Amino acid sequence: FHKIMDMLDDEVADPRFSKSTALAMEQQGGRLAEPAGTPIPVVFATIPGYVYKGAELKQDGQDGFAR
């Protein structure tokens, strides 16, 4: 769990922002993992041969993406 959290939050675990964070990282010996590059691509599932034939998603400033 701690390695995953170190990979996901490079700003929260930045010792320049908090003395308590700096002390905690010093006690554990530094980061357990380097931060991952963003954005992180996520694929929930793939179905071989499936082609999506629905409406194209359009970016919406309010809600993110909509149909």
C-alpha contacts under 8 A as a table, 3 or more apart, distances in Angstrom:
res1	aa1	res2	aa2	distance
1	F	4	I	5.20
1	F	5	M	6.27
2	H	5	M	5.06
2	H	6	D	6.18
2	H	32	L	7.11
3	K	6	D	5.10
3	K	7	M	6.24
3	K	32	L	5.24
3	K	33	A	5.47
4	I	7	M	5.04
4	I	8	L	6.25
4	I	33	A	7.65
5	M	8	L	5.10
5	M	9	D	6.10
6	D	9	D	5.66
6	D	10	D	6.65
6	D	13	A	7.12
6	D	31	R	6.57
6	D	32	L	6.45
6	D	33	A	5.64
6	D	34	E	6.64
6	D	35	P	6.06
7	M	10	D	7.01
7	M	33	A	5.78
7	M	34	E	5.64
7	M	35	P	3.98
7	M	36	A	5.08
8	L	35	P	5.96
8	L	36	A	6.24
9	D	12	V	5.56
9	D	13	A	6.40
9	D	35	P	6.64
10	D	13	A	5.61
10	D	14	D	6.24
10	D	35	P	5.45
11	E	14	D	5.09
12	V	17	F	7.97
13	A	21	T	6.36
14	D	17	F	5.98
14	D	18	S	7.48
14	D	21	T	7.18
14	D	22	A	7.54
15	P	18	S	5.50
15	P	19	K	6.63
15	P	20	S	7.99
15	P	21	T	5.33
15	P	22	A	4.26
15	P	25	M	7.65
16	R	19	K	7.55
16	R	22	A	7.30
17	F	21	T	7.76
18	S	21	T	5.18
18	S	22	A	6.31
19	K	22	A	5.04
19	K	23	L	6.22
20	S	23	L	5.09
20	S	24	A	6.11
21	T	24	A	5.11
21	T	25	M	6.10
22	A	25	M	5.27
22	A	26	E	6.13
23	L	26	E	5.03
23	L	27	Q	6.23
24	A	27	Q	5.16
24	A	28	Q	6.40
25	M	28	Q	5.24
25	M	29	G	6.10
25	M	30	G	4.82
25	M	31	R	6.54
26	E	29	G	5.13
26	E	30	G	5.59
27	Q	30	G	7.57
28	Q	31	R	7.73
31	R	34	E	6.81
36	A	40	I	7.48
37	G	40	I	6.60
43	V	46	T	7.41
47	I	50	Y	5.58
55	A	67	R	6.11
56	E	67	R	6.36
57	L	65	F	6.18
57	L	66	A	5.56
57	L	67	R	4.74
58	K	65	F	5.52
58	K	66	A	5.48
58	K	67	R	6.04
59	Q	64	G	5.78
59	Q	65	F	4.40
59	Q	66	A	6.39
60	D	63	D	5.64
60	D	64	G	4.93
60	D	65	F	5.10
60	D	66	A	6.33
61	G	64	G	5.77
61	G	65	F	7.96
63	D	66	A	7.27
